[in-house]
Amino acid sequence: MSEARVYTVRNRISEALLSRDGPTADRLVSDADAQVAGLATRIGAFVTERVAILTAFAEQPEEALFGGCRTIAEPAMNIAEVAEAAGLDAVGAVARGICVMIDGLISQGIWHTDALRLHLRALTLVHDQAGQPAALTIVEELRTLRRSLGFTE
């Protein structure tokens, strides 16, 4: 019978923190904060790009919205997954609402063109009002609308 071998992964972080010539914890934290700030800017640009893609769908006829619902779902999910990291919480919430509506169509057969259009247009509005109380009010109103139409979150 073979003998069990234990493999321990080298802890490179402890080597960096505990070495005499390595960076200090404060420097590592400040470097990490700078990297996160840089990512937030890039994520914000990514979200803005996806919002533009989705708002273009708001003016499409009903047949195009219905037929393209899976195409709409992808950028909406992209936004929902990362918007909060850029401080765009309300935009992420509206995008999640769009995903809920499309999921409602696929899983429950619920379809409301005007409500979907309203969500698509609201993306631009909450994006422009990021961090303001009005954006949170819009998010709550849209959530209430979805509930009243039978969508489950």
GROMACS elastic network, one bead per residue, 0.5 to 0.9 nm:
[ bonds ]
;  ai    aj funct       b0    kb
    8    11     6  0.87883   500
    9    12     6  0.89611   500
   10    13     6  0.88997   500
   10    15     6  0.89704   500
   11    14     6  0.56600   500
   11    15     6  0.66736   500
   12    15     6  0.50511   500
   12    16     6  0.63146   500
   12    17     6  0.86877   500
   13    16     6  0.51439   500
   13    17     6  0.61415   500
   13    18     6  0.84185   500
   14    17     6  0.50119   500
   14    18     6  0.56821   500
   14    19     6  0.80858   500
   15    18     6  0.53204   500
   15    19     6  0.57675   500
   15    22     6  0.81375   500
   16    19     6  0.56382   500
   16    20     6  0.86765   500
   16    21     6  0.84408   500
   16    22     6  0.52616   500
   16    23     6  0.67790   500
   16    24     6  0.85459   500
   17    20     6  0.82706   500
   17    22     6  0.62557   500
   17    23     6  0.66889   500
   17    24     6  0.65858   500
   17    25     6  0.66867   500
   17    28     6  0.89274   500
   18    21     6  0.86985   500
   18    22     6  0.72525   500
   18    24     6  0.88621   500
   19    22     6  0.52084   500
   19    23     6  0.83020   500
   20    23     6  0.84790   500
   21    24     6  0.88409   500
   23    26     6  0.81743   500
   23    27     6  0.61918   500
   23    28     6  0.65857   500
   24    27     6  0.52141   500
   24    28     6  0.63279   500
   24    29     6  0.86805   500
   25    28     6  0.50581   500
   25    29     6  0.61320   500
   25    30     6  0.85948   500
   26    29     6  0.51315   500
   26    30     6  0.61489   500
   26    31     6  0.85532   500
   27    30     6  0.51029   500
   27    31     6  0.60505   500
   27    32     6  0.85128   500
   28    31     6  0.51034   500
   28    32     6  0.61345   500
   28    33     6  0.85979   500
   29    32     6  0.50586   500
   29    33     6  0.61252   500
   29    34     6  0.86345   500
   30    34     6  0.62109   500
   30    35     6  0.86717   500
   31    34     6  0.51248   500
   31    35     6  0.62983   500
   31    36     6  0.87184   500
   32    35     6  0.50650   500
   32    36     6  0.61963   500
   32    37     6  0.86178   500
   33    36     6  0.51078   500
   33    37     6  0.61784   500
   33    38     6  0.86337   500
   34    37     6  0.50793   500
   34    38     6  0.62327   500
   34    39     6  0.86603   500
   35    38     6  0.50508   500
   35    39     6  0.62233   500
   35    40     6  0.86628   500
   36    40     6  0.61438   500
   36    41     6  0.87929   500
   36    85     6  0.88998   500
   37    40     6  0.50492   500
   37    41     6  0.65431   500
   37    42     6  0.88984   500
   37    86     6  0.86394   500
   38    41     6  0.53628   500
   38    42     6  0.65540   500
   38    43     6  0.86984   500
   39    42     6  0.50588   500
   39    43     6  0.59077   500
   39    44     6  0.83608   500
   39    85     6  0.84165   500
   39    86     6  0.79709   500
   40    44     6  0.59461   500
   40    45     6  0.85843   500
   40    85     6  0.61561   500
   40    87     6  0.78434   500
   41    44     6  0.50631   500
   41    45     6  0.63456   500
   41    46     6  0.86924   500
   41    86     6  0.68029   500
   42    45     6  0.50979   500
   42    46     6  0.61996   500
   42    47     6  0.86542   500
   42    86     6  0.83319   500
   43    47     6  0.61194   500
   43    48     6  0.85510   500
   43    82     6  0.69711   500
   43    83     6  0.71798   500
   43    85     6  0.72954   500
   43    86     6  0.58870   500
   44    47     6  0.51068   500
   44    48     6  0.61623   500
   44    49     6  0.86359   500
   44    82     6  0.87681   500
   44    83     6  0.71476   500
   44    85     6  0.83668   500
   44    86     6  0.53407   500
   44    87     6  0.81463   500
   44    88     6  0.77233   500
   45    48     6  0.50504   500
   45    49     6  0.62185   500
   45    50     6  0.87241   500
   46    49     6  0.51489   500
   46    50     6  0.63397   500
   46    51     6  0.86794   500
   46    78     6  0.89448   500
   46    79     6  0.81735   500
   46    83     6  0.89532   500
   47    50     6  0.50879   500
   47    51     6  0.60626   500
   47    52     6  0.86541   500
   47    75     6  0.88581   500
   47    78     6  0.78742   500
   47    79     6  0.56265   500
   47    82     6  0.77758   500
   47    83     6  0.64458   500
   47    86     6  0.85679   500
   47    88     6  0.85843   500
   47    91     6  0.85226   500
   47    92     6  0.89268   500
   48    51     6  0.50736   500
   48    52     6  0.63579   500
   48    53     6  0.88177   500
   48    79     6  0.88768   500
   48   124     6  0.88250   500
   48   127     6  0.78546   500
   49    52     6  0.52831   500
   49    53     6  0.65378   500
   49    54     6  0.89504   500
   50    53     6  0.50003   500
   50    54     6  0.62797   500
   50    55     6  0.86434   500
   50    75     6  0.56682   500
   50    76     6  0.74853   500
   50    78     6  0.76683   500
   50    79     6  0.68177   500
   51    54     6  0.51433   500
   51    55     6  0.60420   500
   51    56     6  0.86308   500
   51    75     6  0.78883   500
   51    76     6  0.80732   500
   51    79     6  0.78058   500
   51    91     6  0.86308   500
   51    95     6  0.88911   500
   51   120     6  0.83554   500
   51   123     6  0.64374   500
   51   124     6  0.67262   500
   51   127     6  0.81843   500
   52    55     6  0.52596   500
   52    56     6  0.63795   500
   52   123     6  0.89288   500
   52   124     6  0.78872   500
   53    56     6  0.55417   500
   53    57     6  0.72449   500
   53    72     6  0.85861   500
   53    75     6  0.75196   500
   54    57     6  0.54084   500
   54    58     6  0.72098   500
   54    72     6  0.65601   500
   54    75     6  0.70349   500
   54    76     6  0.73393   500
   54   120     6  0.62444   500
   54   121     6  0.85416   500
   54   123     6  0.81835   500
   55    58     6  0.52706   500
   55    59     6  0.78229   500
   55   117     6  0.85867   500
   55   120     6  0.53346   500
   55   121     6  0.58992   500
   55   122     6  0.86386   500
   55   123     6  0.72324   500
   55   124     6  0.71460   500
   56    59     6  0.62997   500
   56    60     6  0.75262   500
   56   120     6  0.84089   500
   57    60     6  0.52691   500
   57    61     6  0.86716   500
   57    64     6  0.82905   500
   57    65     6  0.69102   500
   57    68     6  0.88548   500
   57    72     6  0.77216   500
   57   117     6  0.79078   500
   57   120     6  0.73481   500
   58    61     6  0.84207   500
   58    65     6  0.80946   500
   58   116     6  0.79686   500
   58   118     6  0.77888   500
   58   119     6  0.85779   500
   58   120     6  0.56615   500
   58   121     6  0.63570   500
   59   117     6  0.77777   500
   60    63     6  0.80116   500
   60    64     6  0.59279   500
   60    65     6  0.63088   500
   60   117     6  0.89916   500
   61    64     6  0.54194   500
   61    65     6  0.64504   500
   61    66     6  0.87605   500
   62    65     6  0.50807   500
   62    66     6  0.60430   500
   62    67     6  0.84163   500
   62   113     6  0.63783   500
   62   114     6  0.88582   500
   63    66     6  0.51279   500
   63    67     6  0.59162   500
   63    68     6  0.82579   500
   64    67     6  0.50953   500
   64    68     6  0.57127   500
   64    69     6  0.82490   500
   65    68     6  0.51021   500
   65    69     6  0.58112   500
   65    72     6  0.80740   500
   65   113     6  0.75127   500
   65   116     6  0.86553   500
   65   117     6  0.87909   500
   66    69     6  0.54121   500
   66    70     6  0.87909   500
   66   111     6  0.82679   500
   66   113     6  0.78769   500
   67    70     6  0.78306   500
   67    71     6  0.85646   500
   68    71     6  0.50370   500
   68    72     6  0.62071   500
   68    73     6  0.86487   500
   69    73     6  0.61268   500
   69   102     6  0.63295   500
   69   105     6  0.87255   500
   70    74     6  0.66729   500
   70   102     6  0.75117   500
   71    74     6  0.57881   500
   71    75     6  0.76180   500
   72    75     6  0.61406   500
   72    76     6  0.63763   500
   72    77     6  0.87914   500
   72    98     6  0.83566   500
   72    99     6  0.84750   500
   72   102     6  0.83434   500
   73    76     6  0.50709   500
   73    77     6  0.59872   500
   73    78     6  0.85502   500
   73    95     6  0.88360   500
   73    98     6  0.72545   500
   73    99     6  0.57571   500
   73   102     6  0.67398   500
   73   103     6  0.86232   500
   74    77     6  0.52166   500
   74    78     6  0.62244   500
   74    79     6  0.87777   500
   74    99     6  0.85734   500
   75    79     6  0.62140   500
   75    80     6  0.85553   500
   75    95     6  0.85095   500
   76    79     6  0.52178   500
   76    80     6  0.61581   500
   76    81     6  0.86868   500
   76    92     6  0.83832   500
   76    94     6  0.86459   500
   76    96     6  0.68800   500
   76    97     6  0.87767   500
   76    98     6  0.65550   500
   76    99     6  0.63333   500
   77    81     6  0.60779   500
   77    82     6  0.88040   500
   77    92     6  0.87294   500
   77    95     6  0.67254   500
   77    96     6  0.67986   500
   77    98     6  0.84885   500
   77    99     6  0.65144   500
   78    81     6  0.54295   500
   78    82     6  0.66850   500
   78    83     6  0.83711   500
   78    95     6  0.85277   500
   79    82     6  0.55778   500
   79    83     6  0.54331   500
   79    84     6  0.88599   500
   79    91     6  0.75226   500
   79    92     6  0.57385   500
   79    95     6  0.61840   500
   79    96     6  0.80960   500
   80    83     6  0.58986   500
   80    84     6  0.79493   500
   80    89     6  0.87305   500
   80    91     6  0.76264   500
   80    93     6  0.66451   500
   80    94     6  0.79466   500
   80    95     6  0.53005   500
   80    96     6  0.53355   500
   80    97     6  0.89291   500
   80    99     6  0.84900   500
   81    84     6  0.77807   500
   81    85     6  0.87922   500
   81    92     6  0.72534   500
   81    96     6  0.85558   500
   82    85     6  0.56036   500
   82    86     6  0.72811   500
   82    88     6  0.86921   500
   82    92     6  0.73911   500
   83    86     6  0.54677   500
   83    87     6  0.66082   500
   83    89     6  0.59777   500
   83    90     6  0.82900   500
   83    91     6  0.65866   500
   83    92     6  0.50135   500
   83    93     6  0.86295   500
   84    88     6  0.50563   500
   84    90     6  0.81424   500
   84    91     6  0.82108   500
   84    92     6  0.64255   500
   84    93     6  0.89474   500
   85    88     6  0.73009   500
   85    89     6  0.81148   500
   86    89     6  0.80009   500
   87    90     6  0.86286   500
   87   130     6  0.77556   500
   87   131     6  0.75504   500
   88    91     6  0.53884   500
   88    92     6  0.63799   500
   88    93     6  0.88157   500
   88   126     6  0.85415   500
   88   127     6  0.70977   500
   88   130     6  0.59313   500
   88   131     6  0.72007   500
   89    92     6  0.51073   500
   89    93     6  0.62248   500
   89    94     6  0.88109   500
   89   130     6  0.77442   500
   89   131     6  0.78452   500
   89   136     6  0.88033   500
   90    94     6  0.62677   500
   90    95     6  0.85620   500
   90   123     6  0.85311   500
   90   126     6  0.62124   500
   90   127     6  0.75292   500
   90   129     6  0.89233   500
   90   130     6  0.68013   500
   90   131     6  0.76918   500
   90   135     6  0.61295   500
   90   136     6  0.61500   500
   90   138     6  0.83965   500
   90   139     6  0.63586   500
   91    94     6  0.52400   500
   91    95     6  0.61812   500
   91    96     6  0.86061   500
   91   122     6  0.85243   500
   91   123     6  0.59100   500
   91   124     6  0.82439   500
   91   125     6  0.88416   500
   91   126     6  0.58323   500
   91   127     6  0.57378   500
   91   130     6  0.75769   500
   91   135     6  0.83856   500
   91   139     6  0.84625   500
   92    95     6  0.50384   500
   92    96     6  0.61121   500
   92    97     6  0.85917   500
   92   123     6  0.87764   500
   93    96     6  0.50324   500
   93    97     6  0.62617   500
   93    98     6  0.88034   500
   93   139     6  0.66299   500
   93   143     6  0.89924   500
   94    98     6  0.64106   500
   94    99     6  0.87768   500
   94   119     6  0.64976   500
   94   120     6  0.82064   500
   94   122     6  0.72987   500
   94   123     6  0.63228   500
   94   126     6  0.82165   500
   94   138     6  0.86936   500
   94   139     6  0.62308   500
   94   142     6  0.76178   500
   94   143     6  0.85127   500
   95    98     6  0.50280   500
   95    99     6  0.63885   500
   95   100     6  0.86819   500
   95   119     6  0.78567   500
   95   120     6  0.82155   500
   95   123     6  0.72716   500
   96   100     6  0.61718   500
   96   101     6  0.86659   500
   96   153     6  0.88714   500
   97   101     6  0.62340   500
   97   102     6  0.86924   500
   97   116     6  0.89602   500
   97   119     6  0.74046   500
   97   139     6  0.88043   500
   97   142     6  0.76858   500
   97   143     6  0.71811   500
   97   146     6  0.77625   500
   97   153     6  0.79518   500
   98   101     6  0.51055   500
   98   102     6  0.62854   500
   98   103     6  0.85162   500
   98   116     6  0.67436   500
   98   119     6  0.64406   500
   98   120     6  0.75252   500
   99   102     6  0.51686   500
   99   103     6  0.59827   500
   99   104     6  0.84135   500
  100   103     6  0.50139   500
  100   104     6  0.60034   500
  100   105     6  0.86990   500
  100   146     6  0.85305   500
  100   151     6  0.69633   500
  100   152     6  0.72217   500
  100   153     6  0.61814   500
  101   105     6  0.64243   500
  101   106     6  0.88267   500
  101   110     6  0.77492   500
  101   111     6  0.75389   500
  101   112     6  0.82626   500
  101   115     6  0.86722   500
  101   116     6  0.71321   500
  101   146     6  0.76221   500
  101   151     6  0.65894   500
  101   152     6  0.86689   500
  101   153     6  0.89751   500
  102   105     6  0.50695   500
  102   106     6  0.63548   500
  102   107     6  0.86109   500
  102   110     6  0.84798   500
  102   111     6  0.80020   500
  102   116     6  0.85865   500
  103   106     6  0.50444   500
  103   107     6  0.58402   500
  103   108     6  0.77465   500
  103   109     6  0.88407   500
  103   110     6  0.87699   500
  103   151     6  0.87748   500
  104   107     6  0.53171   500
  104   108     6  0.50759   500
  104   109     6  0.61971   500
  104   110     6  0.53539   500
  104   111     6  0.73568   500
  104   150     6  0.85393   500
  104   151     6  0.60208   500
  104   152     6  0.75562   500
  105   108     6  0.55987   500
  105   111     6  0.54481   500
  105   112     6  0.88038   500
  106   109     6  0.58857   500
  106   110     6  0.78651   500
  107   110     6  0.81580   500
  108   111     6  0.89146   500
  108   151     6  0.86220   500
  110   149     6  0.82852   500
  110   150     6  0.76648   500
  110   151     6  0.75391   500
  111   115     6  0.87098   500
  111   116     6  0.84710   500
  112   115     6  0.54024   500
  112   116     6  0.63018   500
  112   117     6  0.87297   500
  112   149     6  0.81533   500
  113   116     6  0.51646   500
  113   117     6  0.61621   500
  113   118     6  0.85910   500
  114   117     6  0.50163   500
  114   118     6  0.60930   500
  114   119     6  0.86716   500
  115   119     6  0.63279   500
  115   120     6  0.87108   500
  115   142     6  0.85959   500
  115   145     6  0.78656   500
  115   146     6  0.79670   500
  115   149     6  0.89306   500
  116   119     6  0.51038   500
  116   120     6  0.62412   500
  116   121     6  0.86946   500
  117   120     6  0.50077   500
  117   121     6  0.61628   500
  117   122     6  0.84225   500
  118   121     6  0.52112   500
  118   122     6  0.59839   500
  118   123     6  0.87777   500
  118   142     6  0.84629   500
  119   123     6  0.64433   500
  119   142     6  0.72618   500
  120   123     6  0.54858   500
  120   124     6  0.76807   500
  121   124     6  0.58713   500
  121   125     6  0.68882   500
  122   126     6  0.60589   500
  122   127     6  0.82525   500
  122   138     6  0.76767   500
  122   139     6  0.86682   500
  122   142     6  0.88435   500
  123   126     6  0.54388   500
  123   127     6  0.59291   500
  123   128     6  0.85624   500
  124   128     6  0.61145   500
  124   129     6  0.85964   500
  125   128     6  0.52893   500
  125   129     6  0.62981   500
  125   130     6  0.85950   500
  125   135     6  0.76097   500
  125   138     6  0.88130   500
  126   130     6  0.56940   500
  126   131     6  0.85956   500
  126   132     6  0.85846   500
  126   134     6  0.79602   500
  126   136     6  0.81103   500
  126   138     6  0.74624   500
  126   139     6  0.82226   500
  127   130     6  0.52105   500
  127   131     6  0.89216   500
  127   135     6  0.81161   500
  128   135     6  0.87532   500
  129   132     6  0.56153   500
  129   133     6  0.83662   500
  129   134     6  0.71480   500
  129   135     6  0.58367   500
  130   133     6  0.86365   500
  130   134     6  0.87843   500
  130   135     6  0.63977   500
  130   136     6  0.88311   500
  131   134     6  0.85015   500
  131   135     6  0.69621   500
  131   136     6  0.80467   500
  132   135     6  0.56199   500
  132   136     6  0.71455   500
  133   136     6  0.52503   500
  133   137     6  0.63608   500
  133   138     6  0.88132   500
  134   137     6  0.50075   500
  134   138     6  0.62825   500
  134   139     6  0.87168   500
  135   138     6  0.51411   500
  135   139     6  0.63376   500
  135   140     6  0.88167   500
  136   140     6  0.62825   500
  136   141     6  0.86554   500
  137   140     6  0.51717   500
  137   141     6  0.61929   500
  137   142     6  0.86332   500
  138   141     6  0.51064   500
  138   142     6  0.61425   500
  138   143     6  0.85563   500
  139   142     6  0.52229   500
  139   143     6  0.61957   500
  139   144     6  0.87027   500
  140   143     6  0.50172   500
  140   144     6  0.61952   500
  140   145     6  0.86081   500
  141   144     6  0.50625   500
  141   145     6  0.61844   500
  141   146     6  0.87143   500
  142   146     6  0.62165   500
  142   147     6  0.86598   500
  143   146     6  0.51657   500
  143   147     6  0.62983   500
  143   148     6  0.86872   500
  143   153     6  0.88011   500
  144   147     6  0.51667   500
  144   148     6  0.61947   500
  144   149     6  0.87008   500
  145   148     6  0.51485   500
  145   149     6  0.62948   500
  145   150     6  0.88447   500
  145   151     6  0.88910   500
  146   149     6  0.51475   500
  146   150     6  0.64257   500
  146   151     6  0.53271   500
  146   152     6  0.77151   500
  146   153     6  0.85703   500
  147   150     6  0.52038   500
  147   151     6  0.53604   500
  147   152     6  0.66190   500
  147   153     6  0.81876   500
  148   151     6  0.75518   500
